[in-house]
Amino acid sequence: MKDFIRFVPGERRSPAVRPEQLEVVFQALRRHFPHEVSWGPPTEDAPLRVTLPEGVSARELSEWARQEKVIFSFDPDSKAQAHERGVEGARDAMHLYWSHLERAEVEEGIRRLGKLIVRYMDLAARFGSSPHCFIGP
């Protein structure tokens, strides 16, 4: 896989989502993401929302992921909006569009993201978790 793995809405039309496709995604998430990461069931034609651990910046993780040839989307204002509404402990989230990807792309992309999340959490534990304080992988 020389090209980027794109967990974003693409030009390729996504076929109808099959239950076995979704199971591939969930198995990869369970296998590669740390247990501090959570996700909910996707709705039809919507991305899978993956909530990141406390202190992990989706924006910064996105920059790291690009270096590893993985692209995902996120809402840069969601955490700030949650705080404005009085929600305590709001965390950043990734949005993974996956139905257009092949099984191997899903597995490899989630594996790469999982390694980055673990690396980010390790650096945050050692040096503190202020946003935008890490250079990257």
N, CA, C and O atoms as CSV, one atom per row, in Angstrom:
chain,resi,resn,atom,element,x,y,z
A,1,MET,N,N,0.838,-1.181,0.000
A,1,MET,CA,C,0.000,0.000,0.000
A,1,MET,C,C,0.882,1.244,0.000
A,1,MET,O,O,1.353,1.689,1.046
A,2,LYS,N,N,1.093,1.785,-1.171
A,2,LYS,CA,C,1.946,2.954,-1.305
A,2,LYS,C,C,1.161,4.242,-1.133
A,2,LYS,O,O,1.712,5.256,-0.705
A,3,ASP,N,N,-0.113,4.210,-1.461
A,3,ASP,CA,C,-0.944,5.399,-1.381
A,3,ASP,C,C,-1.454,5.606,0.040
A,3,ASP,O,O,-1.310,4.750,0.913
A,4,PHE,N,N,-2.052,6.769,0.236
A,4,PHE,CA,C,-2.670,7.072,1.518
A,4,PHE,C,C,-3.892,6.188,1.741
A,4,PHE,O,O,-4.602,5.840,0.798
A,5,ILE,N,N,-4.123,5.836,2.980
A,5,ILE,CA,C,-5.366,5.176,3.379
A,5,ILE,C,C,-6.282,6.299,3.847
A,5,ILE,O,O,-5.970,7.000,4.809
A,6,ARG,N,N,-7.396,6.467,3.176
A,6,ARG,CA,C,-8.256,7.634,3.401
A,6,ARG,C,C,-9.563,7.230,4.082
A,6,ARG,O,O,-10.471,6.683,3.456
A,7,PHE,N,N,-9.631,7.516,5.377
A,7,PHE,CA,C,-10.866,7.308,6.131
A,7,PHE,C,C,-11.715,8.574,6.043
A,7,PHE,O,O,-12.205,9.076,7.055
A,8,VAL,N,N,-11.880,9.077,4.838
A,8,VAL,CA,C,-12.648,10.298,4.590
A,8,VAL,C,C,-13.614,10.020,3.450
A,8,VAL,O,O,-13.406,9.082,2.680
A,9,PRO,N,N,-14.677,10.828,3.329
A,9,PRO,CA,C,-15.574,10.616,2.198
A,9,PRO,C,C,-14.786,10.828,0.913
A,9,PRO,O,O,-14.041,11.800,0.783
A,10,GLY,N,N,-14.952,9.927,-0.019
A,10,GLY,CA,C,-14.132,9.998,-1.217
A,10,GLY,C,C,-14.934,10.111,-2.481
A,10,GLY,O,O,-16.157,10.252,-2.472
A,11,GLU,N,N,-14.205,10.043,-3.564
A,11,GLU,CA,C,-14.834,10.113,-4.875
A,11,GLU,C,C,-15.473,8.785,-5.243
A,11,GLU,O,O,-16.444,8.739,-5.999
A,12,ARG,N,N,-14.920,7.702,-4.702
A,12,ARG,CA,C,-15.513,6.391,-4.985
A,12,ARG,C,C,-16.849,6.286,-4.266
A,12,ARG,O,O,-16.953,6.618,-3.085
A,13,ARG,N,N,-17.825,5.844,-4.949
A,13,ARG,CA,C,-19.151,5.655,-4.349
A,13,ARG,C,C,-19.102,4.448,-3.430
A,13,ARG,O,O,-18.676,3.368,-3.840
A,14,SER,N,N,-19.534,4.626,-2.192
A,14,SER,CA,C,-19.540,3.532,-1.232
A,14,SER,C,C,-20.681,2.579,-1.538
A,14,SER,O,O,-21.824,3.005,-1.699
A,15,PRO,N,N,-20.375,1.289,-1.617
A,15,PRO,CA,C,-21.458,0.324,-1.794
A,15,PRO,C,C,-22.276,0.227,-0.511
A,15,PRO,O,O,-21.898,0.783,0.520
A,16,ALA,N,N,-23.380,-0.470,-0.582
A,16,ALA,CA,C,-24.194,-0.664,0.619
A,16,ALA,C,C,-23.351,-1.365,1.682
A,16,ALA,O,O,-22.604,-2.299,1.390
A,17,VAL,N,N,-23.487,-0.902,2.895
A,17,VAL,CA,C,-22.711,-1.468,4.000
A,17,VAL,C,C,-23.259,-2.843,4.343
A,17,VAL,O,O,-24.463,-3.026,4.527
A,18,ARG,N,N,-22.354,-3.801,4.425
A,18,ARG,CA,C,-22.734,-5.161,4.793
A,18,ARG,C,C,-22.290,-5.423,6.225
A,18,ARG,O,O,-21.268,-4.889,6.657
A,19,PRO,N,N,-23.036,-6.232,6.968
A,19,PRO,CA,C,-22.676,-6.514,8.363
A,19,PRO,C,C,-21.261,-7.064,8.517
A,19,PRO,O,O,-20.578,-6.740,9.489
A,20,GLU,N,N,-20.811,-7.893,7.573
A,20,GLU,CA,C,-19.463,-8.464,7.694
A,20,GLU,C,C,-18.380,-7.395,7.525
A,20,GLU,O,O,-17.303,-7.513,8.109
A,21,GLN,N,N,-18.654,-6.353,6.731
A,21,GLN,CA,C,-17.717,-5.235,6.599
A,21,GLN,C,C,-17.572,-4.519,7.932
A,21,GLN,O,O,-16.465,-4.212,8.374
A,22,LEU,N,N,-18.691,-4.266,8.551
A,22,LEU,CA,C,-18.686,-3.575,9.830
A,22,LEU,C,C,-17.948,-4.398,10.878
A,22,LEU,O,O,-17.233,-3.839,11.710
A,23,GLU,N,N,-18.107,-5.693,10.850
A,23,GLU,CA,C,-17.416,-6.556,11.807
A,23,GLU,C,C,-15.904,-6.489,11.610
A,23,GLU,O,O,-15.157,-6.546,12.586
A,24,VAL,N,N,-15.441,-6.370,10.368
A,24,VAL,CA,C,-14.003,-6.206,10.101
A,24,VAL,C,C,-13.487,-4.946,10.793
A,24,VAL,O,O,-12.420,-4.965,11.408
A,25,VAL,N,N,-14.239,-3.859,10.695
A,25,VAL,CA,C,-13.851,-2.598,11.330
A,25,VAL,C,C,-13.785,-2.775,12.843
A,25,VAL,O,O,-12.791,-2.401,13.465
A,26,PHE,N,N,-14.827,-3.336,13.437
A,26,PHE,CA,C,-14.854,-3.498,14.892
A,26,PHE,C,C,-13.745,-4.426,15.382
A,26,PHE,O,O,-13.144,-4.171,16.426
A,27,GLN,N,N,-13.469,-5.490,14.649
A,27,GLN,CA,C,-12.379,-6.390,15.046
A,27,GLN,C,C,-11.039,-5.662,15.007
A,27,GLN,O,O,-10.217,-5.824,15.908
A,28,ALA,N,N,-10.820,-4.868,13.973
A,28,ALA,CA,C,-9.563,-4.117,13.873
A,28,ALA,C,C,-9.448,-3.099,15.006
A,28,ALA,O,O,-8.371,-2.930,15.577
A,29,LEU,N,N,-10.541,-2.422,15.336
A,29,LEU,CA,C,-10.518,-1.465,16.445
A,29,LEU,C,C,-10.179,-2.164,17.757
A,29,LEU,O,O,-9.347,-1.680,18.524
A,30,ARG,N,N,-10.819,-3.297,18.015
A,30,ARG,CA,C,-10.545,-4.039,19.257
A,30,ARG,C,C,-9.108,-4.544,19.297
A,30,ARG,O,O,-8.494,-4.594,20.363
A,31,ARG,N,N,-8.584,-4.911,18.162
A,31,ARG,CA,C,-7.236,-5.481,18.088
A,31,ARG,C,C,-6.146,-4.412,18.231
A,31,ARG,O,O,-5.117,-4.669,18.855
A,32,HIS,N,N,-6.354,-3.225,17.666
A,32,HIS,CA,C,-5.266,-2.255,17.545
A,32,HIS,C,C,-5.394,-0.991,18.395
A,32,HIS,O,O,-4.391,-0.317,18.628
A,33,PHE,N,N,-6.583,-0.654,18.860
A,33,PHE,CA,C,-6.734,0.581,19.627
A,33,PHE,C,C,-6.639,0.289,21.119
A,33,PHE,O,O,-7.103,-0.754,21.580
A,34,PRO,N,N,-6.035,1.214,21.880
A,34,PRO,CA,C,-5.989,1.019,23.333
A,34,PRO,C,C,-7.393,1.080,23.925
A,34,PRO,O,O,-8.304,1.665,23.338
A,35,HIS,N,N,-7.553,0.469,25.096
A,35,HIS,CA,C,-8.899,0.383,25.680
A,35,HIS,C,C,-9.459,1.740,26.103
A,35,HIS,O,O,-10.654,1.839,26.384
A,36,GLU,N,N,-8.641,2.779,26.156
A,36,GLU,CA,C,-9.131,4.123,26.501
A,36,GLU,C,C,-9.898,4.776,25.353
A,36,GLU,O,O,-10.539,5.809,25.543
A,37,VAL,N,N,-9.836,4.188,24.186
A,37,VAL,CA,C,-10.552,4.691,23.009
A,37,VAL,C,C,-11.936,4.046,22.984
A,37,VAL,O,O,-12.079,2.858,23.272
A,38,SER,N,N,-12.949,4.831,22.640
A,38,SER,CA,C,-14.299,4.263,22.537
A,38,SER,C,C,-14.903,4.639,21.185
A,38,SER,O,O,-14.461,5.584,20.531
A,39,TRP,N,N,-15.899,3.896,20.790
A,39,TRP,CA,C,-16.592,4.156,19.528
A,39,TRP,C,C,-18.022,3.683,19.651
A,39,TRP,O,O,-18.351,2.834,20.480
A,40,GLY,N,N,-18.855,4.246,18.816
A,40,GLY,CA,C,-20.257,3.862,18.830
A,40,GLY,C,C,-20.654,3.290,17.492
A,40,GLY,O,O,-19.903,3.389,16.521
A,41,PRO,N,N,-21.819,2.696,17.432
A,41,PRO,CA,C,-22.258,2.118,16.160
A,41,PRO,C,C,-22.498,3.223,15.135
A,41,PRO,O,O,-23.110,4.244,15.448
A,42,PRO,N,N,-22.018,3.019,13.918
A,42,PRO,CA,C,-22.255,4.036,12.896
A,42,PRO,C,C,-23.696,3.975,12.415
A,42,PRO,O,O,-24.339,2.927,12.465
A,43,THR,N,N,-24.181,5.094,11.957
A,43,THR,CA,C,-25.477,5.103,11.300
A,43,THR,C,C,-25.223,4.984,9.802
A,43,THR,O,O,-24.105,5.201,9.335
A,44,GLU,N,N,-26.252,4.643,9.064
A,44,GLU,CA,C,-26.087,4.457,7.621
A,44,GLU,C,C,-25.572,5.740,6.976
A,44,GLU,O,O,-26.073,6.829,7.253
A,45,ASP,N,N,-24.574,5.600,6.120
A,45,ASP,CA,C,-23.951,6.715,5.394
A,45,ASP,C,C,-23.275,7.736,6.305
A,45,ASP,O,O,-23.031,8.865,5.881
A,46,ALA,N,N,-22.974,7.368,7.525
A,46,ALA,CA,C,-22.273,8.265,8.438
A,46,ALA,C,C,-20.970,7.597,8.858
A,46,ALA,O,O,-20.858,6.372,8.838
A,47,PRO,N,N,-19.996,8.399,9.235
A,47,PRO,CA,C,-18.735,7.805,9.665
A,47,PRO,C,C,-18.856,7.190,11.052
A,47,PRO,O,O,-19.796,7.466,11.798
A,48,LEU,N,N,-17.893,6.362,11.370
A,48,LEU,CA,C,-17.785,5.822,12.713
A,48,LEU,C,C,-17.107,6.887,13.563
A,48,LEU,O,O,-16.010,7.336,13.234
A,49,ARG,N,N,-17.751,7.295,14.654
A,49,ARG,CA,C,-17.169,8.303,15.551
A,49,ARG,C,C,-16.339,7.575,16.590
A,49,ARG,O,O,-16.856,6.749,17.342
A,50,VAL,N,N,-15.045,7.884,16.629
A,50,VAL,CA,C,-14.110,7.255,17.556
A,50,VAL,C,C,-13.658,8.320,18.547
A,50,VAL,O,O,-12.991,9.282,18.166
A,51,THR,N,N,-14.018,8.151,19.817
A,51,THR,CA,C,-13.668,9.113,20.853
A,51,THR,C,C,-12.277,8.796,21.384
A,51,THR,O,O,-11.999,7.677,21.814
A,52,LEU,N,N,-11.414,9.798,21.345
A,52,LEU,CA,C,-10.021,9.631,21.746
A,52,LEU,C,C,-9.864,9.763,23.259
A,52,LEU,O,O,-10.716,10.355,23.922
A,53,PRO,N,N,-8.783,9.217,23.805
A,53,PRO,CA,C,-8.541,9.342,25.244
A,53,PRO,C,C,-8.357,10.801,25.658
A,53,PRO,O,O,-7.991,11.647,24.842
A,54,GLU,N,N,-8.610,11.077,26.909
A,54,GLU,CA,C,-8.422,12.414,27.474
A,54,GLU,C,C,-7.014,12.905,27.156
A,54,GLU,O,O,-6.037,12.181,27.346
A,55,GLY,N,N,-6.921,14.136,26.674
A,55,GLY,CA,C,-5.623,14.739,26.402
A,55,GLY,C,C,-5.070,14.475,25.016
A,55,GLY,O,O,-4.039,15.045,24.657
A,56,VAL,N,N,-5.719,13.626,24.219
A,56,VAL,CA,C,-5.242,13.348,22.859
A,56,VAL,C,C,-5.948,14.308,21.903
A,56,VAL,O,O,-7.177,14.336,21.829
A,57,SER,N,N,-5.173,15.074,21.190
A,57,SER,CA,C,-5.700,16.061,20.247
A,57,SER,C,C,-5.951,15.420,18.882
A,57,SER,O,O,-5.030,14.878,18.271
A,58,ALA,N,N,-7.185,15.483,18.409
A,58,ALA,CA,C,-7.502,14.943,17.080
A,58,ALA,C,C,-6.751,15.701,15.997
A,58,ALA,O,O,-6.307,15.108,15.014
A,59,ARG,N,N,-6.610,16.995,16.171
A,59,ARG,CA,C,-5.892,17.808,15.183
A,59,ARG,C,C,-4.430,17.355,15.095
A,59,ARG,O,O,-3.911,17.132,14.001
A,60,GLU,N,N,-3.783,17.223,16.230
A,60,GLU,CA,C,-2.382,16.810,16.237
A,60,GLU,C,C,-2.232,15.371,15.739
A,60,GLU,O,O,-1.314,15.065,14.977
A,61,LEU,N,N,-3.132,14.496,16.172
A,61,LEU,CA,C,-3.087,13.108,15.720
A,61,LEU,C,C,-3.264,13.039,14.200
A,61,LEU,O,O,-2.648,12.204,13.538
A,62,SER,N,N,-4.097,13.907,13.658
A,62,SER,CA,C,-4.301,13.960,12.213
A,62,SER,C,C,-2.999,14.312,11.491
A,62,SER,O,O,-2.689,13.742,10.445
A,63,GLU,N,N,-2.248,15.246,12.051
A,63,GLU,CA,C,-0.959,15.618,11.457
A,63,GLU,C,C,0.020,14.444,11.508
A,63,GLU,O,O,0.726,14.180,10.535
A,64,TRP,N,N,0.060,13.755,12.621
A,64,TRP,CA,C,0.922,12.573,12.744
A,64,TRP,C,C,0.494,11.511,11.737
A,64,TRP,O,O,1.328,10.896,11.072
A,65,ALA,N,N,-0.817,11.305,11.636
A,65,ALA,CA,C,-1.344,10.253,10.761
A,65,ALA,C,C,-0.968,10.510,9.302
A,65,ALA,O,O,-0.664,9.570,8.567
A,66,ARG,N,N,-0.986,11.756,8.884
A,66,ARG,CA,C,-0.592,12.076,7.509
A,66,ARG,C,C,0.850,11.647,7.238
A,66,ARG,O,O,1.176,11.207,6.135
A,67,GLN,N,N,1.707,11.775,8.243
A,67,GLN,CA,C,3.093,11.326,8.084
A,67,GLN,C,C,3.165,9.809,7.905
A,67,GLN,O,O,4.108,9.286,7.312
A,68,GLU,N,N,2.157,9.115,8.427
A,68,GLU,CA,C,2.083,7.655,8.306
A,68,GLU,C,C,1.156,7.228,7.162
A,68,GLU,O,O,0.795,6.057,7.048
A,69,LYS,N,N,0.776,8.197,6.319
A,69,LYS,CA,C,-0.066,7.964,5.141
A,69,LYS,C,C,-1.471,7.467,5.482
A,69,LYS,O,O,-2.009,6.574,4.828
A,70,VAL,N,N,-2.047,8.068,6.520
A,70,VAL,CA,C,-3.437,7.795,6.884
A,70,VAL,C,C,-4.131,9.144,7.046
A,70,VAL,O,O,-3.590,10.060,7.664
A,71,ILE,N,N,-5.325,9.255,6.488
A,71,ILE,CA,C,-6.094,10.493,6.599
A,71,ILE,C,C,-7.453,10.165,7.208
A,71,ILE,O,O,-8.120,9.217,6.793
A,72,PHE,N,N,-7.854,10.960,8.197
A,72,PHE,CA,C,-9.190,10.840,8.779
A,72,PHE,C,C,-9.739,12.239,8.988
A,72,PHE,O,O,-8.991,13.215,8.942
A,73,SER,N,N,-11.027,12.343,9.215
A,73,SER,CA,C,-11.628,13.648,9.458
A,73,SER,C,C,-11.969,13.790,10.936
A,73,SER,O,O,-12.053,12.809,11.674
A,74,PHE,N,N,-12.161,15.030,11.339
A,74,PHE,CA,C,-12.549,15.338,12.712
A,74,PHE,C,C,-13.192,16.713,12.710
A,74,PHE,O,O,-13.030,17.486,11.765
A,75,ASP,N,N,-13.917,17.008,13.765
A,75,ASP,CA,C,-14.542,18.323,13.915
A,75,ASP,C,C,-13.653,19.143,14.838
A,75,ASP,O,O,-13.614,18.881,16.040
A,76,PRO,N,N,-12.941,20.125,14.307
A,76,PRO,CA,C,-11.986,20.859,15.131
A,76,PRO,C,C,-12.614,21.673,16.257
A,76,PRO,O,O,-11.914,22.077,17.186
A,77,ASP,N,N,-13.909,21.920,16.192
A,77,ASP,CA,C,-14.560,22.748,17.205
A,77,ASP,C,C,-15.432,21.970,18.177
A,77,ASP,O,O,-16.022,22.573,19.074
A,78,SER,N,N,-15.536,20.654,18.034
A,78,SER,CA,C,-16.495,19.899,18.842
A,78,SER,C,C,-16.188,19.965,20.334
A,78,SER,O,O,-17.108,20.089,21.143
A,79,LYS,N,N,-14.925,19.887,20.713
A,79,LYS,CA,C,-14.562,19.923,22.131
A,79,LYS,C,C,-14.882,21.298,22.729
A,79,LYS,O,O,-15.433,21.384,23.826
A,80,ALA,N,N,-14.540,22.359,22.016
A,80,ALA,CA,C,-14.826,23.712,22.492
A,80,ALA,C,C,-16.331,23.942,22.607
A,80,ALA,O,O,-16.795,24.555,23.568
A,81,GLN,N,N,-17.092,23.450,21.628
A,81,GLN,CA,C,-18.543,23.608,21.675
A,81,GLN,C,C,-19.139,22.855,22.860
A,81,GLN,O,O,-20.076,23.338,23.495
A,82,ALA,N,N,-18.605,21.686,23.156
A,82,ALA,CA,C,-19.094,20.918,24.304
A,82,ALA,C,C,-18.831,21.673,25.599
A,82,ALA,O,O,-19.689,21.715,26.481
A,83,HIS,N,N,-17.651,22.266,25.719
A,83,HIS,CA,C,-17.338,23.044,26.922
A,83,HIS,C,C,-18.266,24.254,27.048
A,83,HIS,O,O,-18.682,24.605,28.152
A,84,GLU,N,N,-18.589,24.890,25.922
A,84,GLU,CA,C,-19.503,26.034,25.939
A,84,GLU,C,C,-20.891,25.629,26.420
A,84,GLU,O,O,-21.589,26.425,27.048
A,85,ARG,N,N,-21.293,24.394,26.127
A,85,ARG,CA,C,-22.597,23.893,26.573
A,85,ARG,C,C,-22.536,23.354,27.999
A,85,ARG,O,O,-23.538,22.867,28.524
A,86,GLY,N,N,-21.360,23.440,28.628
A,86,GLY,CA,C,-21.227,22.987,30.007
A,86,GLY,C,C,-20.914,21.516,30.166
A,86,GLY,O,O,-21.021,20.978,31.268
A,87,VAL,N,N,-20.529,20.853,29.087
A,87,VAL,CA,C,-20.188,19.436,29.167
A,87,VAL,C,C,-18.770,19.310,29.702
A,87,VAL,O,O,-17.822,19.809,29.096
A,88,GLU,N,N,-18.630,18.640,30.840
A,88,GLU,CA,C,-17.312,18.433,31.439
A,88,GLU,C,C,-16.653,17.199,30.840
A,88,GLU,O,O,-17.333,16.238,30.477
A,89,GLY,N,N,-15.353,17.227,30.739
A,89,GLY,CA,C,-14.611,16.061,30.275
A,89,GLY,C,C,-14.799,15.742,28.806
A,89,GLY,O,O,-14.615,14.597,28.394
A,90,ALA,N,N,-15.164,16.737,28.006
A,90,ALA,CA,C,-15.330,16.500,26.569
A,90,ALA,C,C,-13.994,16.082,25.969
A,90,ALA,O,O,-12.939,16.582,26.360
A,91,ARG,N,N,-14.056,15.163,25.020
A,91,ARG,CA,C,-12.832,14.662,24.396
A,91,ARG,C,C,-12.938,14.781,22.883
A,91,ARG,O,O,-14.031,14.797,22.317
A,92,ASP,N,N,-11.787,14.862,22.248
A,92,ASP,CA,C,-11.739,14.922,20.785
A,92,ASP,C,C,-12.164,13.586,20.186
A,92,ASP,O,O,-12.107,12.548,20.845
A,93,ALA,N,N,-12.587,13.629,18.937
A,93,ALA,CA,C,-13.008,12.405,18.251
A,93,ALA,C,C,-12.558,12.428,16.797
A,93,ALA,O,O,-12.447,13.484,16.175
A,94,MET,N,N,-12.303,11.235,16.277
A,94,MET,CA,C,-12.028,11.042,14.851
A,94,MET,C,C,-13.325,10.582,14.205
A,94,MET,O,O,-14.176,9.980,14.859
A,95,HIS,N,N,-13.469,10.869,12.924
A,95,HIS,CA,C,-14.596,10.363,12.149
A,95,HIS,C,C,-14.004,9.488,11.051
A,95,HIS,O,O,-13.292,9.975,10.173
A,96,LEU,N,N,-14.304,8.196,11.107
A,96,LEU,CA,C,-13.731,7.255,10.147
A,96,LEU,C,C,-14.784,6.814,9.130
A,96,LEU,O,O,-15.715,6.082,9.465
A,97,TYR,N,N,-14.627,7.264,7.899
A,97,TYR,CA,C,-15.436,6.772,6.784
A,97,TYR,C,C,-14.701,5.547,6.251
A,97,TYR,O,O,-13.544,5.649,5.844
A,98,TRP,N,N,-15.348,4.412,6.248
A,98,TRP,CA,C,-14.639,3.163,5.975
A,98,TRP,C,C,-15.279,2.294,4.904
A,98,TRP,O,O,-14.616,1.396,4.385
A,99,SER,N,N,-16.523,2.520,4.558
A,99,SER,CA,C,-17.238,1.569,3.698
A,99,SER,C,C,-16.664,1.477,2.287
A,99,SER,O,O,-16.921,0.493,1.594
A,100,HIS,N,N,-15.900,2.466,1.842
A,100,HIS,CA,C,-15.306,2.447,0.504
A,100,HIS,C,C,-13.942,1.755,0.476
A,100,HIS,O,O,-13.365,1.562,-0.595
A,101,LEU,N,N,-13.424,1.381,1.656
A,101,LEU,CA,C,-12.088,0.791,1.740
A,101,LEU,C,C,-12.131,-0.732,1.673
A,101,LEU,O,O,-13.115,-1.361,2.063
A,102,GLU,N,N,-11.059,-1.299,1.179
A,102,GLU,CA,C,-10.897,-2.750,1.177
A,102,GLU,C,C,-10.547,-3.214,2.590
A,102,GLU,O,O,-10.058,-2.434,3.407
A,103,ARG,N,N,-10.801,-4.476,2.862
A,103,ARG,CA,C,-10.527,-5.066,4.174
A,103,ARG,C,C,-9.080,-4.798,4.617
A,103,ARG,O,O,-8.852,-4.394,5.757
A,104,ALA,N,N,-8.113,-5.017,3.736
A,104,ALA,CA,C,-6.698,-4.826,4.081
A,104,ALA,C,C,-6.387,-3.366,4.399
A,104,ALA,O,O,-5.560,-3.081,5.266
A,105,GLU,N,N,-7.046,-2.439,3.700
A,105,GLU,CA,C,-6.841,-1.015,3.977
A,105,GLU,C,C,-7.387,-0.643,5.348
A,105,GLU,O,O,-6.751,0.105,6.091
A,106,VAL,N,N,-8.555,-1.157,5.682
A,106,VAL,CA,C,-9.144,-0.898,7.001
A,106,VAL,C,C,-8.208,-1.407,8.089
A,106,VAL,O,O,-7.882,-0.679,9.026
A,107,GLU,N,N,-7.784,-2.640,7.963
A,107,GLU,CA,C,-6.909,-3.255,8.964
A,107,GLU,C,C,-5.610,-2.464,9.125
A,107,GLU,O,O,-5.211,-2.142,10.245
A,108,GLU,N,N,-4.962,-2.157,8.026
A,108,GLU,CA,C,-3.676,-1.454,8.082
A,108,GLU,C,C,-3.840,-0.023,8.585
A,108,GLU,O,O,-3.029,0.444,9.385
A,109,GLY,N,N,-4.863,0.671,8.133
A,109,GLY,CA,C,-5.092,2.039,8.590
A,109,GLY,C,C,-5.368,2.106,10.080
A,109,GLY,O,O,-4.827,2.968,10.773
A,110,ILE,N,N,-6.194,1.218,10.575
A,110,ILE,CA,C,-6.505,1.199,12.006
A,110,ILE,C,C,-5.281,0.763,12.810
A,110,ILE,O,O,-5.071,1.255,13.919
A,111,ARG,N,N,-4.479,-0.140,12.278
A,111,ARG,CA,C,-3.240,-0.536,12.959
A,111,ARG,C,C,-2.316,0.675,13.111
A,111,ARG,O,O,-1.777,0.916,14.191
A,112,ARG,N,N,-2.137,1.430,12.036
A,112,ARG,CA,C,-1.276,2.619,12.095
A,112,ARG,C,C,-1.815,3.646,13.083
A,112,ARG,O,O,-1.059,4.203,13.879
A,113,LEU,N,N,-3.123,3.898,13.032
A,113,LEU,CA,C,-3.719,4.859,13.962
A,113,LEU,C,C,-3.563,4.400,15.405
A,113,LEU,O,O,-3.262,5.207,16.285
A,114,GLY,N,N,-3.764,3.116,15.652
A,114,GLY,CA,C,-3.606,2.582,17.001
A,114,GLY,C,C,-2.208,2.799,17.541
A,114,GLY,O,O,-2.044,3.183,18.699
A,115,LYS,N,N,-1.192,2.558,16.714
A,115,LYS,CA,C,0.191,2.783,17.140
A,115,LYS,C,C,0.428,4.251,17.469
A,115,LYS,O,O,1.117,4.568,18.438
A,116,LEU,N,N,-0.141,5.147,16.666
A,116,LEU,CA,C,0.026,6.575,16.912
A,116,LEU,C,C,-0.659,7.008,18.204
A,116,LEU,O,O,-0.106,7.803,18.963
A,117,ILE,N,N,-1.846,6.495,18.455
A,117,ILE,CA,C,-2.560,6.846,19.691
A,117,ILE,C,C,-1.758,6.387,20.901
A,117,ILE,O,O,-1.611,7.136,21.868
A,118,VAL,N,N,-1.239,5.167,20.857
A,118,VAL,CA,C,-0.428,4.651,21.970
A,118,VAL,C,C,0.816,5.521,22.157
A,118,VAL,O,O,1.165,5.864,23.286
A,119,ARG,N,N,1.485,5.877,21.064
A,119,ARG,CA,C,2.680,6.724,21.152
A,119,ARG,C,C,2.334,8.085,21.751
A,119,ARG,O,O,3.067,8.593,22.599
A,120,TYR,N,N,1.227,8.674,21.316
A,120,TYR,CA,C,0.790,9.971,21.839
A,120,TYR,C,C,0.518,9.865,23.337
A,120,TYR,O,O,0.962,10.710,24.114
A,121,MET,N,N,-0.212,8.826,23.738
A,121,MET,CA,C,-0.537,8.646,25.158
A,121,MET,C,C,0.729,8.456,25.987
A,121,MET,O,O,0.810,8.957,27.109
A,122,ASP,N,N,1.714,7.744,25.454
A,122,ASP,CA,C,2.973,7.539,26.158
A,122,ASP,C,C,3.703,8.866,26.358
A,122,ASP,O,O,4.190,9.147,27.453
A,123,LEU,N,N,3.779,9.678,25.309
A,123,LEU,CA,C,4.420,10.986,25.435
A,123,LEU,C,C,3.667,11.886,26.409
A,123,LEU,O,O,4.281,12.602,27.200
A,124,ALA,N,N,2.346,11.849,26.350
A,124,ALA,CA,C,1.538,12.668,27.256
A,124,ALA,C,C,1.765,12.257,28.706
A,124,ALA,O,O,1.823,13.113,29.590
A,125,ALA,N,N,1.894,10.963,28.958
A,125,ALA,CA,C,2.127,10.484,30.324
A,125,ALA,C,C,3.500,10.923,30.825
A,125,ALA,O,O,3.665,11.232,32.006
A,126,ARG,N,N,4.472,10.951,29.939
A,126,ARG,CA,C,5.829,11.323,30.348
A,126,ARG,C,C,6.036,12.824,30.451
A,126,ARG,O,O,6.750,13.288,31.341
A,127,PHE,N,N,5.422,13.595,29.554
A,127,PHE,CA,C,5.739,15.015,29.473
A,127,PHE,C,C,4.557,15.944,29.706
A,127,PHE,O,O,4.724,17.162,29.660
A,128,GLY,N,N,3.390,15.414,29.951
A,128,GLY,CA,C,2.205,16.247,30.097
A,128,GLY,C,C,1.428,16.264,28.799
A,128,GLY,O,O,1.969,15.967,27.734
A,129,SER,N,N,0.172,16.608,28.891
A,129,SER,CA,C,-0.689,16.480,27.709
A,129,SER,C,C,-1.225,17.803,27.208
A,129,SER,O,O,-2.364,17.874,26.746
A,130,SER,N,N,-0.420,18.862,27.293
A,130,SER,CA,C,-0.921,20.115,26.744
A,130,SER,C,C,-0.998,20.005,25.228
A,130,SER,O,O,-0.095,19.452,24.600
A,131,PRO,N,N,-2.068,20.525,24.635
A,131,PRO,CA,C,-2.255,20.387,23.194
A,131,PRO,C,C,-1.089,20.978,22.404
A,131,PRO,O,O,-0.485,21.973,22.804
A,132,HIS,N,N,-0.798,20.353,21.301
A,132,HIS,CA,C,0.190,20.824,20.334
A,132,HIS,C,C,1.598,20.942,20.918
A,132,HIS,O,O,2.353,21.840,20.545
A,133,CYS,N,N,1.947,20.045,21.825
A,133,CYS,CA,C,3.280,20.112,22.418
A,133,CYS,C,C,4.221,19.064,21.855
A,133,CYS,O,O,5.398,19.040,22.217
A,134,PHE,N,N,3.737,18.206,20.985
A,134,PHE,CA,C,4.577,17.144,20.451
A,134,PHE,C,C,4.878,17.405,18.983
A,134,PHE,O,O,4.057,17.968,18.259
A,135,ILE,N,N,6.035,17.000,18.564
A,135,ILE,CA,C,6.460,17.232,17.192
A,135,ILE,C,C,5.869,16.205,16.244
A,135,ILE,O,O,5.533,16.547,15.110
A,136,GLY,N,N,5.736,14.985,16.662
A,136,GLY,CA,C,5.163,13.956,15.805
A,136,GLY,C,C,5.908,12.654,15.922
A,136,GLY,O,O,6.854,12.533,16.700
A,137,PRO,N,N,5.480,11.680,15.147
A,137,PRO,CA,C,6.052,10.338,15.277
A,137,PRO,C,C,7.519,10.280,14.890
A,137,PRO,O,O,8.132,9.215,14.949
